[in-house]
């Protein structure tokens, strides 16, 4: 499934609601194709959102992202922290 800017923003809104309902917040840095779609309009779609999770722990973000995937019928790995392997900051 290809994710457009609108799809990603809807998913982020749902993810935000997940954390708001739990009284928490999540911070992450979006990189790769999703950054090109969201920030630069350099591409129309991306297959997933690569990110580096800053907080809370990655496990909480993954669980919330899985709930969002089920809610919005997105691929289970629509949001992933694969970017952590290249993060140096």
N, C-alpha and C positions, 0 to 999 in steps of 0.2 A: 504494500500500500504506500503510495506517495503522499507525503504530508506537505500541504501548502502552508503559507504563512498564517492563513485564517485557521487551519486545522491545529497548528501548533499553539496559537494564541488561545483557542478554545480549550485545548488540553491543559495549558498553563493555568487558565482560570479555574478549571476543575481541580487541578493539583493544589492551587492556592486555597481553594475551599476545603480540601482534605486537611491541610495543615491548620487552617483557621478554626475548623471544627474541633481540632485536637488542642487548640490553644498554643500552637507552635508555629514556627516559620521555617522555611527552607531557603537556602541560598546556594546557587550553583552558577558556574560560568558555562555558557553555551559556546561551543566551538564547531568547526567543520561546516558541513553542508547546511545545517540549521542556522548557523550564524550568517551564512551567505544569503539564505532565504529571508530571515527576519530583519537583518540590519542593512544589507546592501542591495537587496532585490537582484542579486547577481544570478540567482536561479529561481525557478518557480516552485520547485518541490525538493524534498529530501526524503530518504527512506527512513531516517530516524533522527533523534536529537542526541548528539554526543555532548556530554557535559562533564564537568569536574565538580563534584558535590563538596561544598564548603561546610555546611551544617544543615540539619543534624547529621548523625551518622548515616552512611550510605544505605544501610539496611532499611531505615525508616522511609527514605526517599523511594527506594525500590518498591516497598510494600504499597505506598501511596500511589506510585506510578502504575502499579499492577491494577489497583482498584479503578483508576482513571481509564486504563486500557479496557477493562471490562465494561465500564459505564459508557464509553464512547466508541466501543468496537474498534479499538486500535490494536496494532500488533503488541504483544506482551513486552517487547523490548523497544517500544517507541522512544523511551527515555533511558539512556544507559550512561554509565560512568566509565566507558572505555577510554575516554580522554585522559584519565588519571595516569596512564602509562607514559604520556608525553608531557605531563605537567611538571614544571620545574620551579614554579613560583608559589 
